[in-house]
Structures are given as structure tokens and as C-alpha cells.
Amino acid sequence: MIAARALDDTWIDPRVWQSHPDYVVTLMAAQGLVGRPDDARGDDALLRRCADGLPRIDPLTDLYNAVSVQHLVLIGGEDLDGYDGPTRLVLAEGTETTRTRLNSETTRALFIFDGLGEAPLTASRQLPTHSSATCTTVGPRPSSPVGSSSVPSRPDRRPMLIHPWDAPLDAQEWRDWLGAAAMFGQLVVNNVDPAEAPLVVPTHAVLDGDVLLIHLARPNPVWRHVETATKVLFTVVGDYAYIPSTWRAKAGGEDEDGVPTSYYATVQLTGRPTILDDPEAKAALLRTQMSAIQPEGGHAEIAVGLQPYGRMLPGIRGLRLDIIHVTAKFKYDDHNPIDHRRRVSANLDQRGRLHDPGAAAQQRRRLGRLTGGGSA
């Protein structure tokens, strides 16, 4: 995993912002760090100015301690090679280990600048000990005077605004949500004519591990665009509801002072497409789809040469998407007080329109997880 990818995979627990509403953090991932005492050149002047009286640990740690003192910022450093999986920023429990601490052998690191807006971006440029680095700023809430921003992102990797409190609680949450019912979404493919809009095809799909399986009729006009695509997108939206202004007024305030919003869950899967035209491959795809969408069975055997599916195979094409990136969002007011969320859930139950029950269930599920009480 290269250092830049660490920013895309970093997960920040929404409880961080619930405990500290005005918290802002800038993350910088760097690779190619020298990490040898005799190569800590270019930072001597900064160290002499800032590190008098500071304990000397190793060149890399000494350097970011000096930056911390010089710019009056809180900085932490993590050795990316000490991680077993994605980086997680959570509230400390006091039982954490130190195997991710920076040391003289560190070559890939994640630097954490706490409680800041744009200042740490300037400070981080002064670090002379890395060959490449990327930065991103996270938080605070929109009401903070510092300004609003999204979870760690790069424009080409996260095409959606996701506030920290709307982010998945863990890597399994979006999978569980997609697997709760037969997945129906929209396949989005760039048009071969760049002057035309992308093609959008509504369809069922099945997630099989890290592969998305789809089949469409052979005459579908999307195929010639898929044939030239290197990446396509599949997006699913559900459990959505309109939340009127009267439900979101502040406690003790006038109803008309509330601001309406939308609740929804969505997952966007970016994948590399492979078209399946081999009859056996298409039959295998259909069997996998049916086992997921119609697990109770009750259908004829799906095989080449057997009716009714065998004679229909020439009329379809299969599509395999090898997932390379996932963007997920669960927008259910998780940044608002617990009583507020419980009140909105009750209002959704009472109104009971369309997807109101699903939206209420999602809000209660996330509230239960965030408060440690299961379904709230």
C-alpha cells in the first residue's frame, strides 16, 4: 500500500466529532522517508531554533517535534508499515500499543496535525525528509467558524461529499447494507463521445466478494461504451426520506426555524469491466446471481443446453466488475443530539411513507452502534 492510498483508506470514527465538535485534523501521508541519522540534512537550522531542551529521539521524530514547537501545532506520526489494515482515527482507550510509532527505520508515515484549519498544510511543506507526500484536511462540522470539509479525499477517488459523521462506521457496514435485500442500482458508463452525457442503466446486481456481477440484454446500447471503458460506476441509493423543517428545529425553538434535509444511504462501486460472452461463463454468472437474489430456489437449473435458460443465453451478455474503489455514505443526522435523532425516527415511524421505515431503521441502527447500545 503506497502512502497516498493510506489517505483514501483512513477511517475516522464519527464519535471523534461527537466528542469534539470543533475538531479539525489534517493528515499527510509520506513515502520514501530516509530515516537515517546521517541523512537528516536541511533541518538542522529548524532543530536548533526549536528543539533546544526537547529530548532527541530520532531524526524524523525530532523534526516533527521541532515543527510542532515552531508553529504551535499538535503533531503525531505513525509508521504505516506497523499497520495490519487501514488507518483508523478513534478515541483513545489507554490500551493502545506502540508498534506504529515512528522510528529511525520508518520509510512510510502518516502525520496527524490536530485541531487546525489550513495552517498545517504550510507547516508540512517544511518537512525535508520525504520524497513524496499528499495532504488532506478533515472536519469540522459546518457550524464551526473554521469552515466545512469532507472526509479524507482526492477528487478522482471520492466523488461525493461525505462529512465525517456520515461516513461508514467500519468497512463491513456498506456490505451489510447492500446484502440486506436484492441490490438494485444504476450502472454508469462514460459515453464514447465525450460531448455526450454518460449512459445510465438501471439493473439488479450481485456483489460476490470484491466482484460485482451484472447481466444485460445483448441489444442494450450500453455495450459499445462498456467495451472501451477502463472503469465504470455502479451506484445504489436507498432508505431515503425527506425530513421537513419542523422536525429539525432546535430544542425549545420555533418549528419554522428548522432547516429541512434528506436522509439516505448510498454506495458507489467503481470497477474495471470484463464482458462475458462465453456461454458457460454466463450460466455461472446467472447461477451466482440467482443464489443471492432468489436464495429460496424454485427455478429451473441454469446450464448451457437446458431449458429455459440455455436458449436465452445467446440473448444476454455478462458483465464482471472487479471493484477497485468504494464510496459509501449514511446520512442520518449523526452529528445531532441523541434526543433529536430519536425524535426524528419516531416521526418517520408515524408518517410511514415509502422509505420512511427504512430510514428510521438506519438511523436507529447507527445510533445504537455509536452509543454502544445496539439498535436504539
C-alpha positions in Angstrom: 0.0 0.0 0.0 1.6 3.3 -1.1 1.4 6.2 1.3 -1.1 8.2 -0.8 -3.5 5.3 -0.7 -3.4 5.5 3.1 -5.3 8.7 3.0 -8.1 7.2 0.9 -8.4 4.2 3.3 -8.2 6.2 6.5 -11.4 5.8 8.6 -12.3 8.3 11.3 -14.8 7.3 14.0 -17.8 9.7 14.0 -17.6 9.7 17.8 -14.4 11.8 17.4 -16.6 14.7 16.2 -19.4 13.9 18.6 -17.0 14.4 21.5 -15.2 17.3 20.0 -17.5 19.2 17.6 -14.9 21.8 16.6 -12.1 19.3 16.0 -10.2 19.5 12.7 -7.4 17.3 11.6 -5.0 17.5 8.7 -3.4 14.2 7.5 -0.3 14.0 5.5 1.0 10.7 4.1 4.6 10.4 3.0 6.7 7.7 1.5 10.4 7.5 0.6 11.4 8.7 4.1 15.2 8.5 4.5 15.1 7.6 8.2 18.9 7.5 8.8 20.6 9.9 11.1 23.3 10.9 8.6 20.6 11.9 6.1 18.7 14.3 8.3 20.1 17.2 6.4 18.4 20.5 5.7 16.5 20.5 9.1 19.4 21.4 11.3 18.5 25.1 11.5 14.9 24.4 12.4 16.0 21.9 15.0 18.5 24.4 16.5 15.8 27.1 16.7 13.0 24.9 18.0 14.3 21.8 19.7 16.6 23.2 22.4 15.5 21.4 25.5 13.5 18.9 23.6 14.5 15.2 24.0 16.3 13.8 21.0 14.7 10.6 19.8 15.5 10.0 16.1 15.8 12.5 13.2 12.3 12.0 11.9 10.6 12.4 15.3 12.9 15.3 16.3 12.0 17.1 13.1 8.2 16.9 13.5 8.6 17.9 17.2 10.5 20.9 16.0 7.8 21.8 13.5 5.3 21.4 16.3 7.1 23.9 18.5 7.8 26.3 15.7 4.2 26.5 14.5 2.4 25.8 17.8 0.6 22.8 16.4 -0.1 19.3 17.7 1.5 16.7 15.5 1.6 12.9 15.7 3.4 10.5 13.5 2.5 6.9 12.6 4.6 4.2 10.9 2.4 2.9 8.1 4.4 -0.4 8.0 3.2 -1.1 11.5 -0.5 -1.3 10.4 -2.2 -4.6 9.6 -5.1 -2.8 7.8 -6.4 0.7 7.1 -5.6 3.6 9.4 -8.3 4.3 12.0 -8.6 7.6 14.0 -10.6 6.8 17.1 -10.9 8.0 20.7 -8.1 6.6 22.8 -8.9 3.9 25.4 -5.5 3.8 27.0 -4.7 0.2 25.9 -3.1 1.1 22.6 0.2 -0.5 21.6 3.2 1.5 20.3 4.3 -0.7 17.3 3.2 2.1 14.9 5.4 4.7 16.5 7.9 6.4 14.2 11.5 5.3 14.4 14.8 5.7 12.7 13.8 2.9 10.2 10.5 4.4 9.1 10.1 4.9 5.4 6.4 5.4 5.0 4.5 7.6 7.5 1.2 9.2 8.3 1.4 12.6 10.0 -1.5 13.9 12.0 -1.9 17.6 12.6 -4.6 18.2 15.3 -7.1 21.0 15.8 -6.2 23.0 12.8 -7.6 24.5 9.6 -5.2 25.4 6.8 -2.1 26.2 8.9 -0.7 22.6 8.9 -0.5 22.5 5.2 2.1 25.2 5.3 3.9 23.6 8.1 4.0 20.2 6.5 5.7 21.6 3.4 8.8 22.3 5.6 9.4 18.6 6.2 12.5 17.8 4.2 12.7 14.1 4.9 10.3 12.6 2.4 10.4 12.1 -1.4 6.6 12.4 -1.9 3.6 13.3 0.2 -0.1 14.1 0.0 -2.3 16.1 2.4 -5.9 16.3 3.2 -7.9 18.3 5.8 -10.8 16.7 7.7 -13.6 18.4 9.7 -15.0 20.4 11.4 -18.8 20.5 11.3 -20.3 23.1 9.1 -21.2 25.3 12.0 -17.6 25.7 13.0 -16.0 29.1 12.2 -13.1 27.3 10.6 -15.3 26.0 7.7 -16.6 22.7 6.5 -14.9 20.0 4.6 -15.3 16.3 3.9 -13.6 13.0 4.9 -10.2 12.4 3.5 -10.4 12.5 -0.2 -8.9 13.1 -3.5 -11.1 14.4 -6.3 -10.6 11.4 -8.5 -11.2 8.9 -5.7 -14.1 10.2 -3.7 -16.6 12.0 -6.0 -19.1 12.6 -3.1 -19.2 15.0 -0.2 -19.1 12.9 2.9 -19.0 14.6 6.3 -17.2 12.5 9.0 -20.4 11.8 10.8 -21.9 10.4 7.6 -19.0 8.0 6.9 -19.3 4.2 7.3 -18.7 3.1 10.9 -16.5 0.3 9.6 -15.5 -1.4 6.4 -18.3 -4.0 6.8 -21.2 -1.6 7.1 -21.8 -0.9 3.4 -21.5 -4.6 2.6 -24.2 -5.5 5.2 -26.4 -2.7 3.8 -26.1 -3.9 0.2 -26.7 -7.5 1.3 -29.9 -6.8 3.2 -32.0 -7.0 0.1 -31.7 -7.7 -3.7 -29.4 -5.0 -4.9 -30.8 -2.7 -7.5 -28.9 0.3 -8.7 -27.6 2.1 -11.8 -24.7 1.2 -14.0 -23.0 4.4 -15.1 -20.7 4.3 -18.1 -18.8 7.1 -19.9 -20.0 7.8 -23.4 -17.6 7.1 -26.2 -18.5 10.6 -27.4 -17.1 12.9 -24.8 -19.5 15.6 -25.8 -22.5 13.4 -24.8 -23.7 12.5 -21.3 -22.8 9.2 -19.6 -25.1 6.3 -20.1 -27.1 5.2 -17.0 -28.7 1.7 -16.9 -31.0 0.6 -14.0 -30.5 -3.0 -13.1 -30.1 -5.7 -10.4 -26.6 -6.7 -9.5 -24.9 -9.1 -7.1 -21.8 -8.5 -5.1 -19.7 -11.6 -4.9 -16.7 -10.8 -2.7 -14.9 -7.9 -4.4 -16.6 -8.6 -7.7 -19.9 -7.1 -9.0 -21.9 -9.3 -11.4 -24.5 -7.9 -13.9 -26.2 -9.2 -17.0 -28.0 -7.2 -19.6 -29.7 -7.9 -22.9 -27.3 -8.1 -25.8 -29.1 -5.3 -27.8 -28.6 -2.9 -24.9 -26.9 0.2 -26.3 -24.6 0.5 -23.3 -22.4 -2.4 -24.5 -20.3 -0.5 -27.1 -19.5 2.1 -24.4 -18.5 -0.6 -21.9 -16.2 -2.2 -24.5 -14.0 0.9 -24.5 -14.3 1.7 -20.8 -11.4 1.1 -18.3 -13.6 2.0 -15.3 -17.4 2.1 -14.7 -19.5 3.0 -11.8 -22.4 1.2 -10.1 -24.4 3.3 -7.6 -27.1 2.2 -5.2 -29.3 4.6 -3.2 -31.9 3.5 -0.6 -33.6 4.1 2.8 -34.1 7.7 1.8 -36.6 10.1 3.3 -37.4 13.9 3.3 -37.0 15.4 6.7 -39.2 18.5 7.0 -38.0 21.7 8.7 -40.5 21.3 11.5 -38.7 18.1 12.6 -35.3 19.7 12.8 -36.0 22.8 14.9 -33.6 23.2 17.8 -34.9 22.2 21.2 -37.1 25.0 22.6 -37.1 26.9 19.3 -39.8 27.7 16.8 -40.7 24.9 14.4 -40.3 27.2 11.4 -36.7 27.9 12.4 -35.7 24.3 11.5 -33.9 23.5 8.2 -35.1 20.5 6.2 -32.7 17.8 4.9 -32.7 14.4 3.2 -31.8 11.1 4.8 -30.3 8.4 2.6 -27.8 5.6 2.3 -25.7 5.2 -0.8 -22.8 3.1 -2.1 -20.9 3.8 -5.2 -18.7 1.0 -6.6 -16.0 1.7 -9.1 -14.8 -1.3 -11.0 -12.8 -2.5 -14.0 -15.2 -4.1 -16.5 -14.9 -7.5 -18.2 -17.6 -8.6 -20.7 -18.6 -12.2 -20.6 -19.8 -13.8 -23.8 -18.8 -17.4 -23.2 -22.0 -19.5 -22.6 -20.5 -21.3 -19.6 -19.3 -18.1 -18.0 -22.7 -16.5 -18.5 -24.5 -19.5 -17.0 -22.2 -19.5 -14.0 -22.9 -15.7 -13.6 -26.6 -16.4 -13.6 -26.3 -19.1 -11.0 -24.4 -16.8 -8.7 -27.0 -14.1 -9.2 -30.0 -16.4 -8.6 -28.5 -17.9 -5.4 -28.2 -14.4 -4.0 -31.4 -12.8 -5.3 -33.6 -15.9 -5.0 -32.0 -18.0 -2.4 -35.1 -20.0 -1.8 -34.7 -21.6 -5.2 -37.8 -22.7 -7.1 -36.3 -22.1 -10.5 -35.1 -24.4 -13.3 -31.5 -25.5 -13.5 -29.3 -22.9 -15.2 -27.0 -24.6 -17.6 -25.9 -24.5 -21.2 -28.3 -26.6 -23.3 -31.0 -26.8 -20.6 -34.3 -25.0 -21.0 -35.5 -22.4 -20.5 -32.2 -20.6 -19.6 -30.0 -22.4 -22.2 -31.8 -21.0 -25.2 -31.8 -17.5 -23.7 -28.0 -17.3 -23.1 -27.2 -16.0 -26.6 -29.5 -13.0 -26.0 -27.6 -11.7 -23.0 -24.1 -10.6 -22.1 -22.5 -10.8 -18.7 -20.5 -8.1 -17.0 -17.9 -8.6 -14.3 -16.7 -5.6 -12.4 -13.6 -6.0 -10.3 -14.1 -3.4 -7.6 -11.2 -1.0 -7.2 -12.8 1.6 -5.0 -15.9 2.0 -2.8 -17.6 5.3 -1.7 -20.3 4.9 1.0 -22.4 7.4 2.9 -25.1 7.1 5.6 -26.7 10.5 6.1 -28.9 10.3 9.2 -28.1 13.3 11.3 -25.4 11.5 13.3 -23.9 14.9 14.3 -27.1 15.9 16.1 -28.0 15.1 19.7 -29.3 11.7 20.6 -32.8 13.0 21.6 -33.1 14.8 18.3 -32.4 11.6 16.3 -34.8 9.6 18.4 -37.5 12.2 17.8 -37.0 12.1 14.1 -37.0 8.3 14.0 -40.4 8.4 15.8 -41.7 10.9 13.3 -40.6 8.7 10.4 -42.4 5.8 12.0 -45.6 7.8 12.4 -45.5 9.2 8.9 -44.8 5.8 7.3 -44.5 6.9 3.7 -42.5 5.0 1.1 -39.0 4.5 2.6 -39.7 6.2 5.9 -39.5 2.8 7.8 -36.1 2.0 6.3 -34.7 5.5 7.0 -35.9 5.2 10.6 -34.3 1.8 10.9 -31.0 3.0 9.6 -30.9 6.0 11.9 -31.7 3.8 14.9 -29.1 1.2 13.9 -26.3 3.8 13.6 -27.3 5.5 16.8 -27.2 2.2 18.6 -23.7 1.4 17.3 -22.4 4.9 18.1 -23.8 4.8 21.7 -22.8 1.1 22.2 -26.4 0.1 22.8 -27.2 -1.9 19.7 -30.3 -0.8 17.9 -31.5 2.4 19.7 
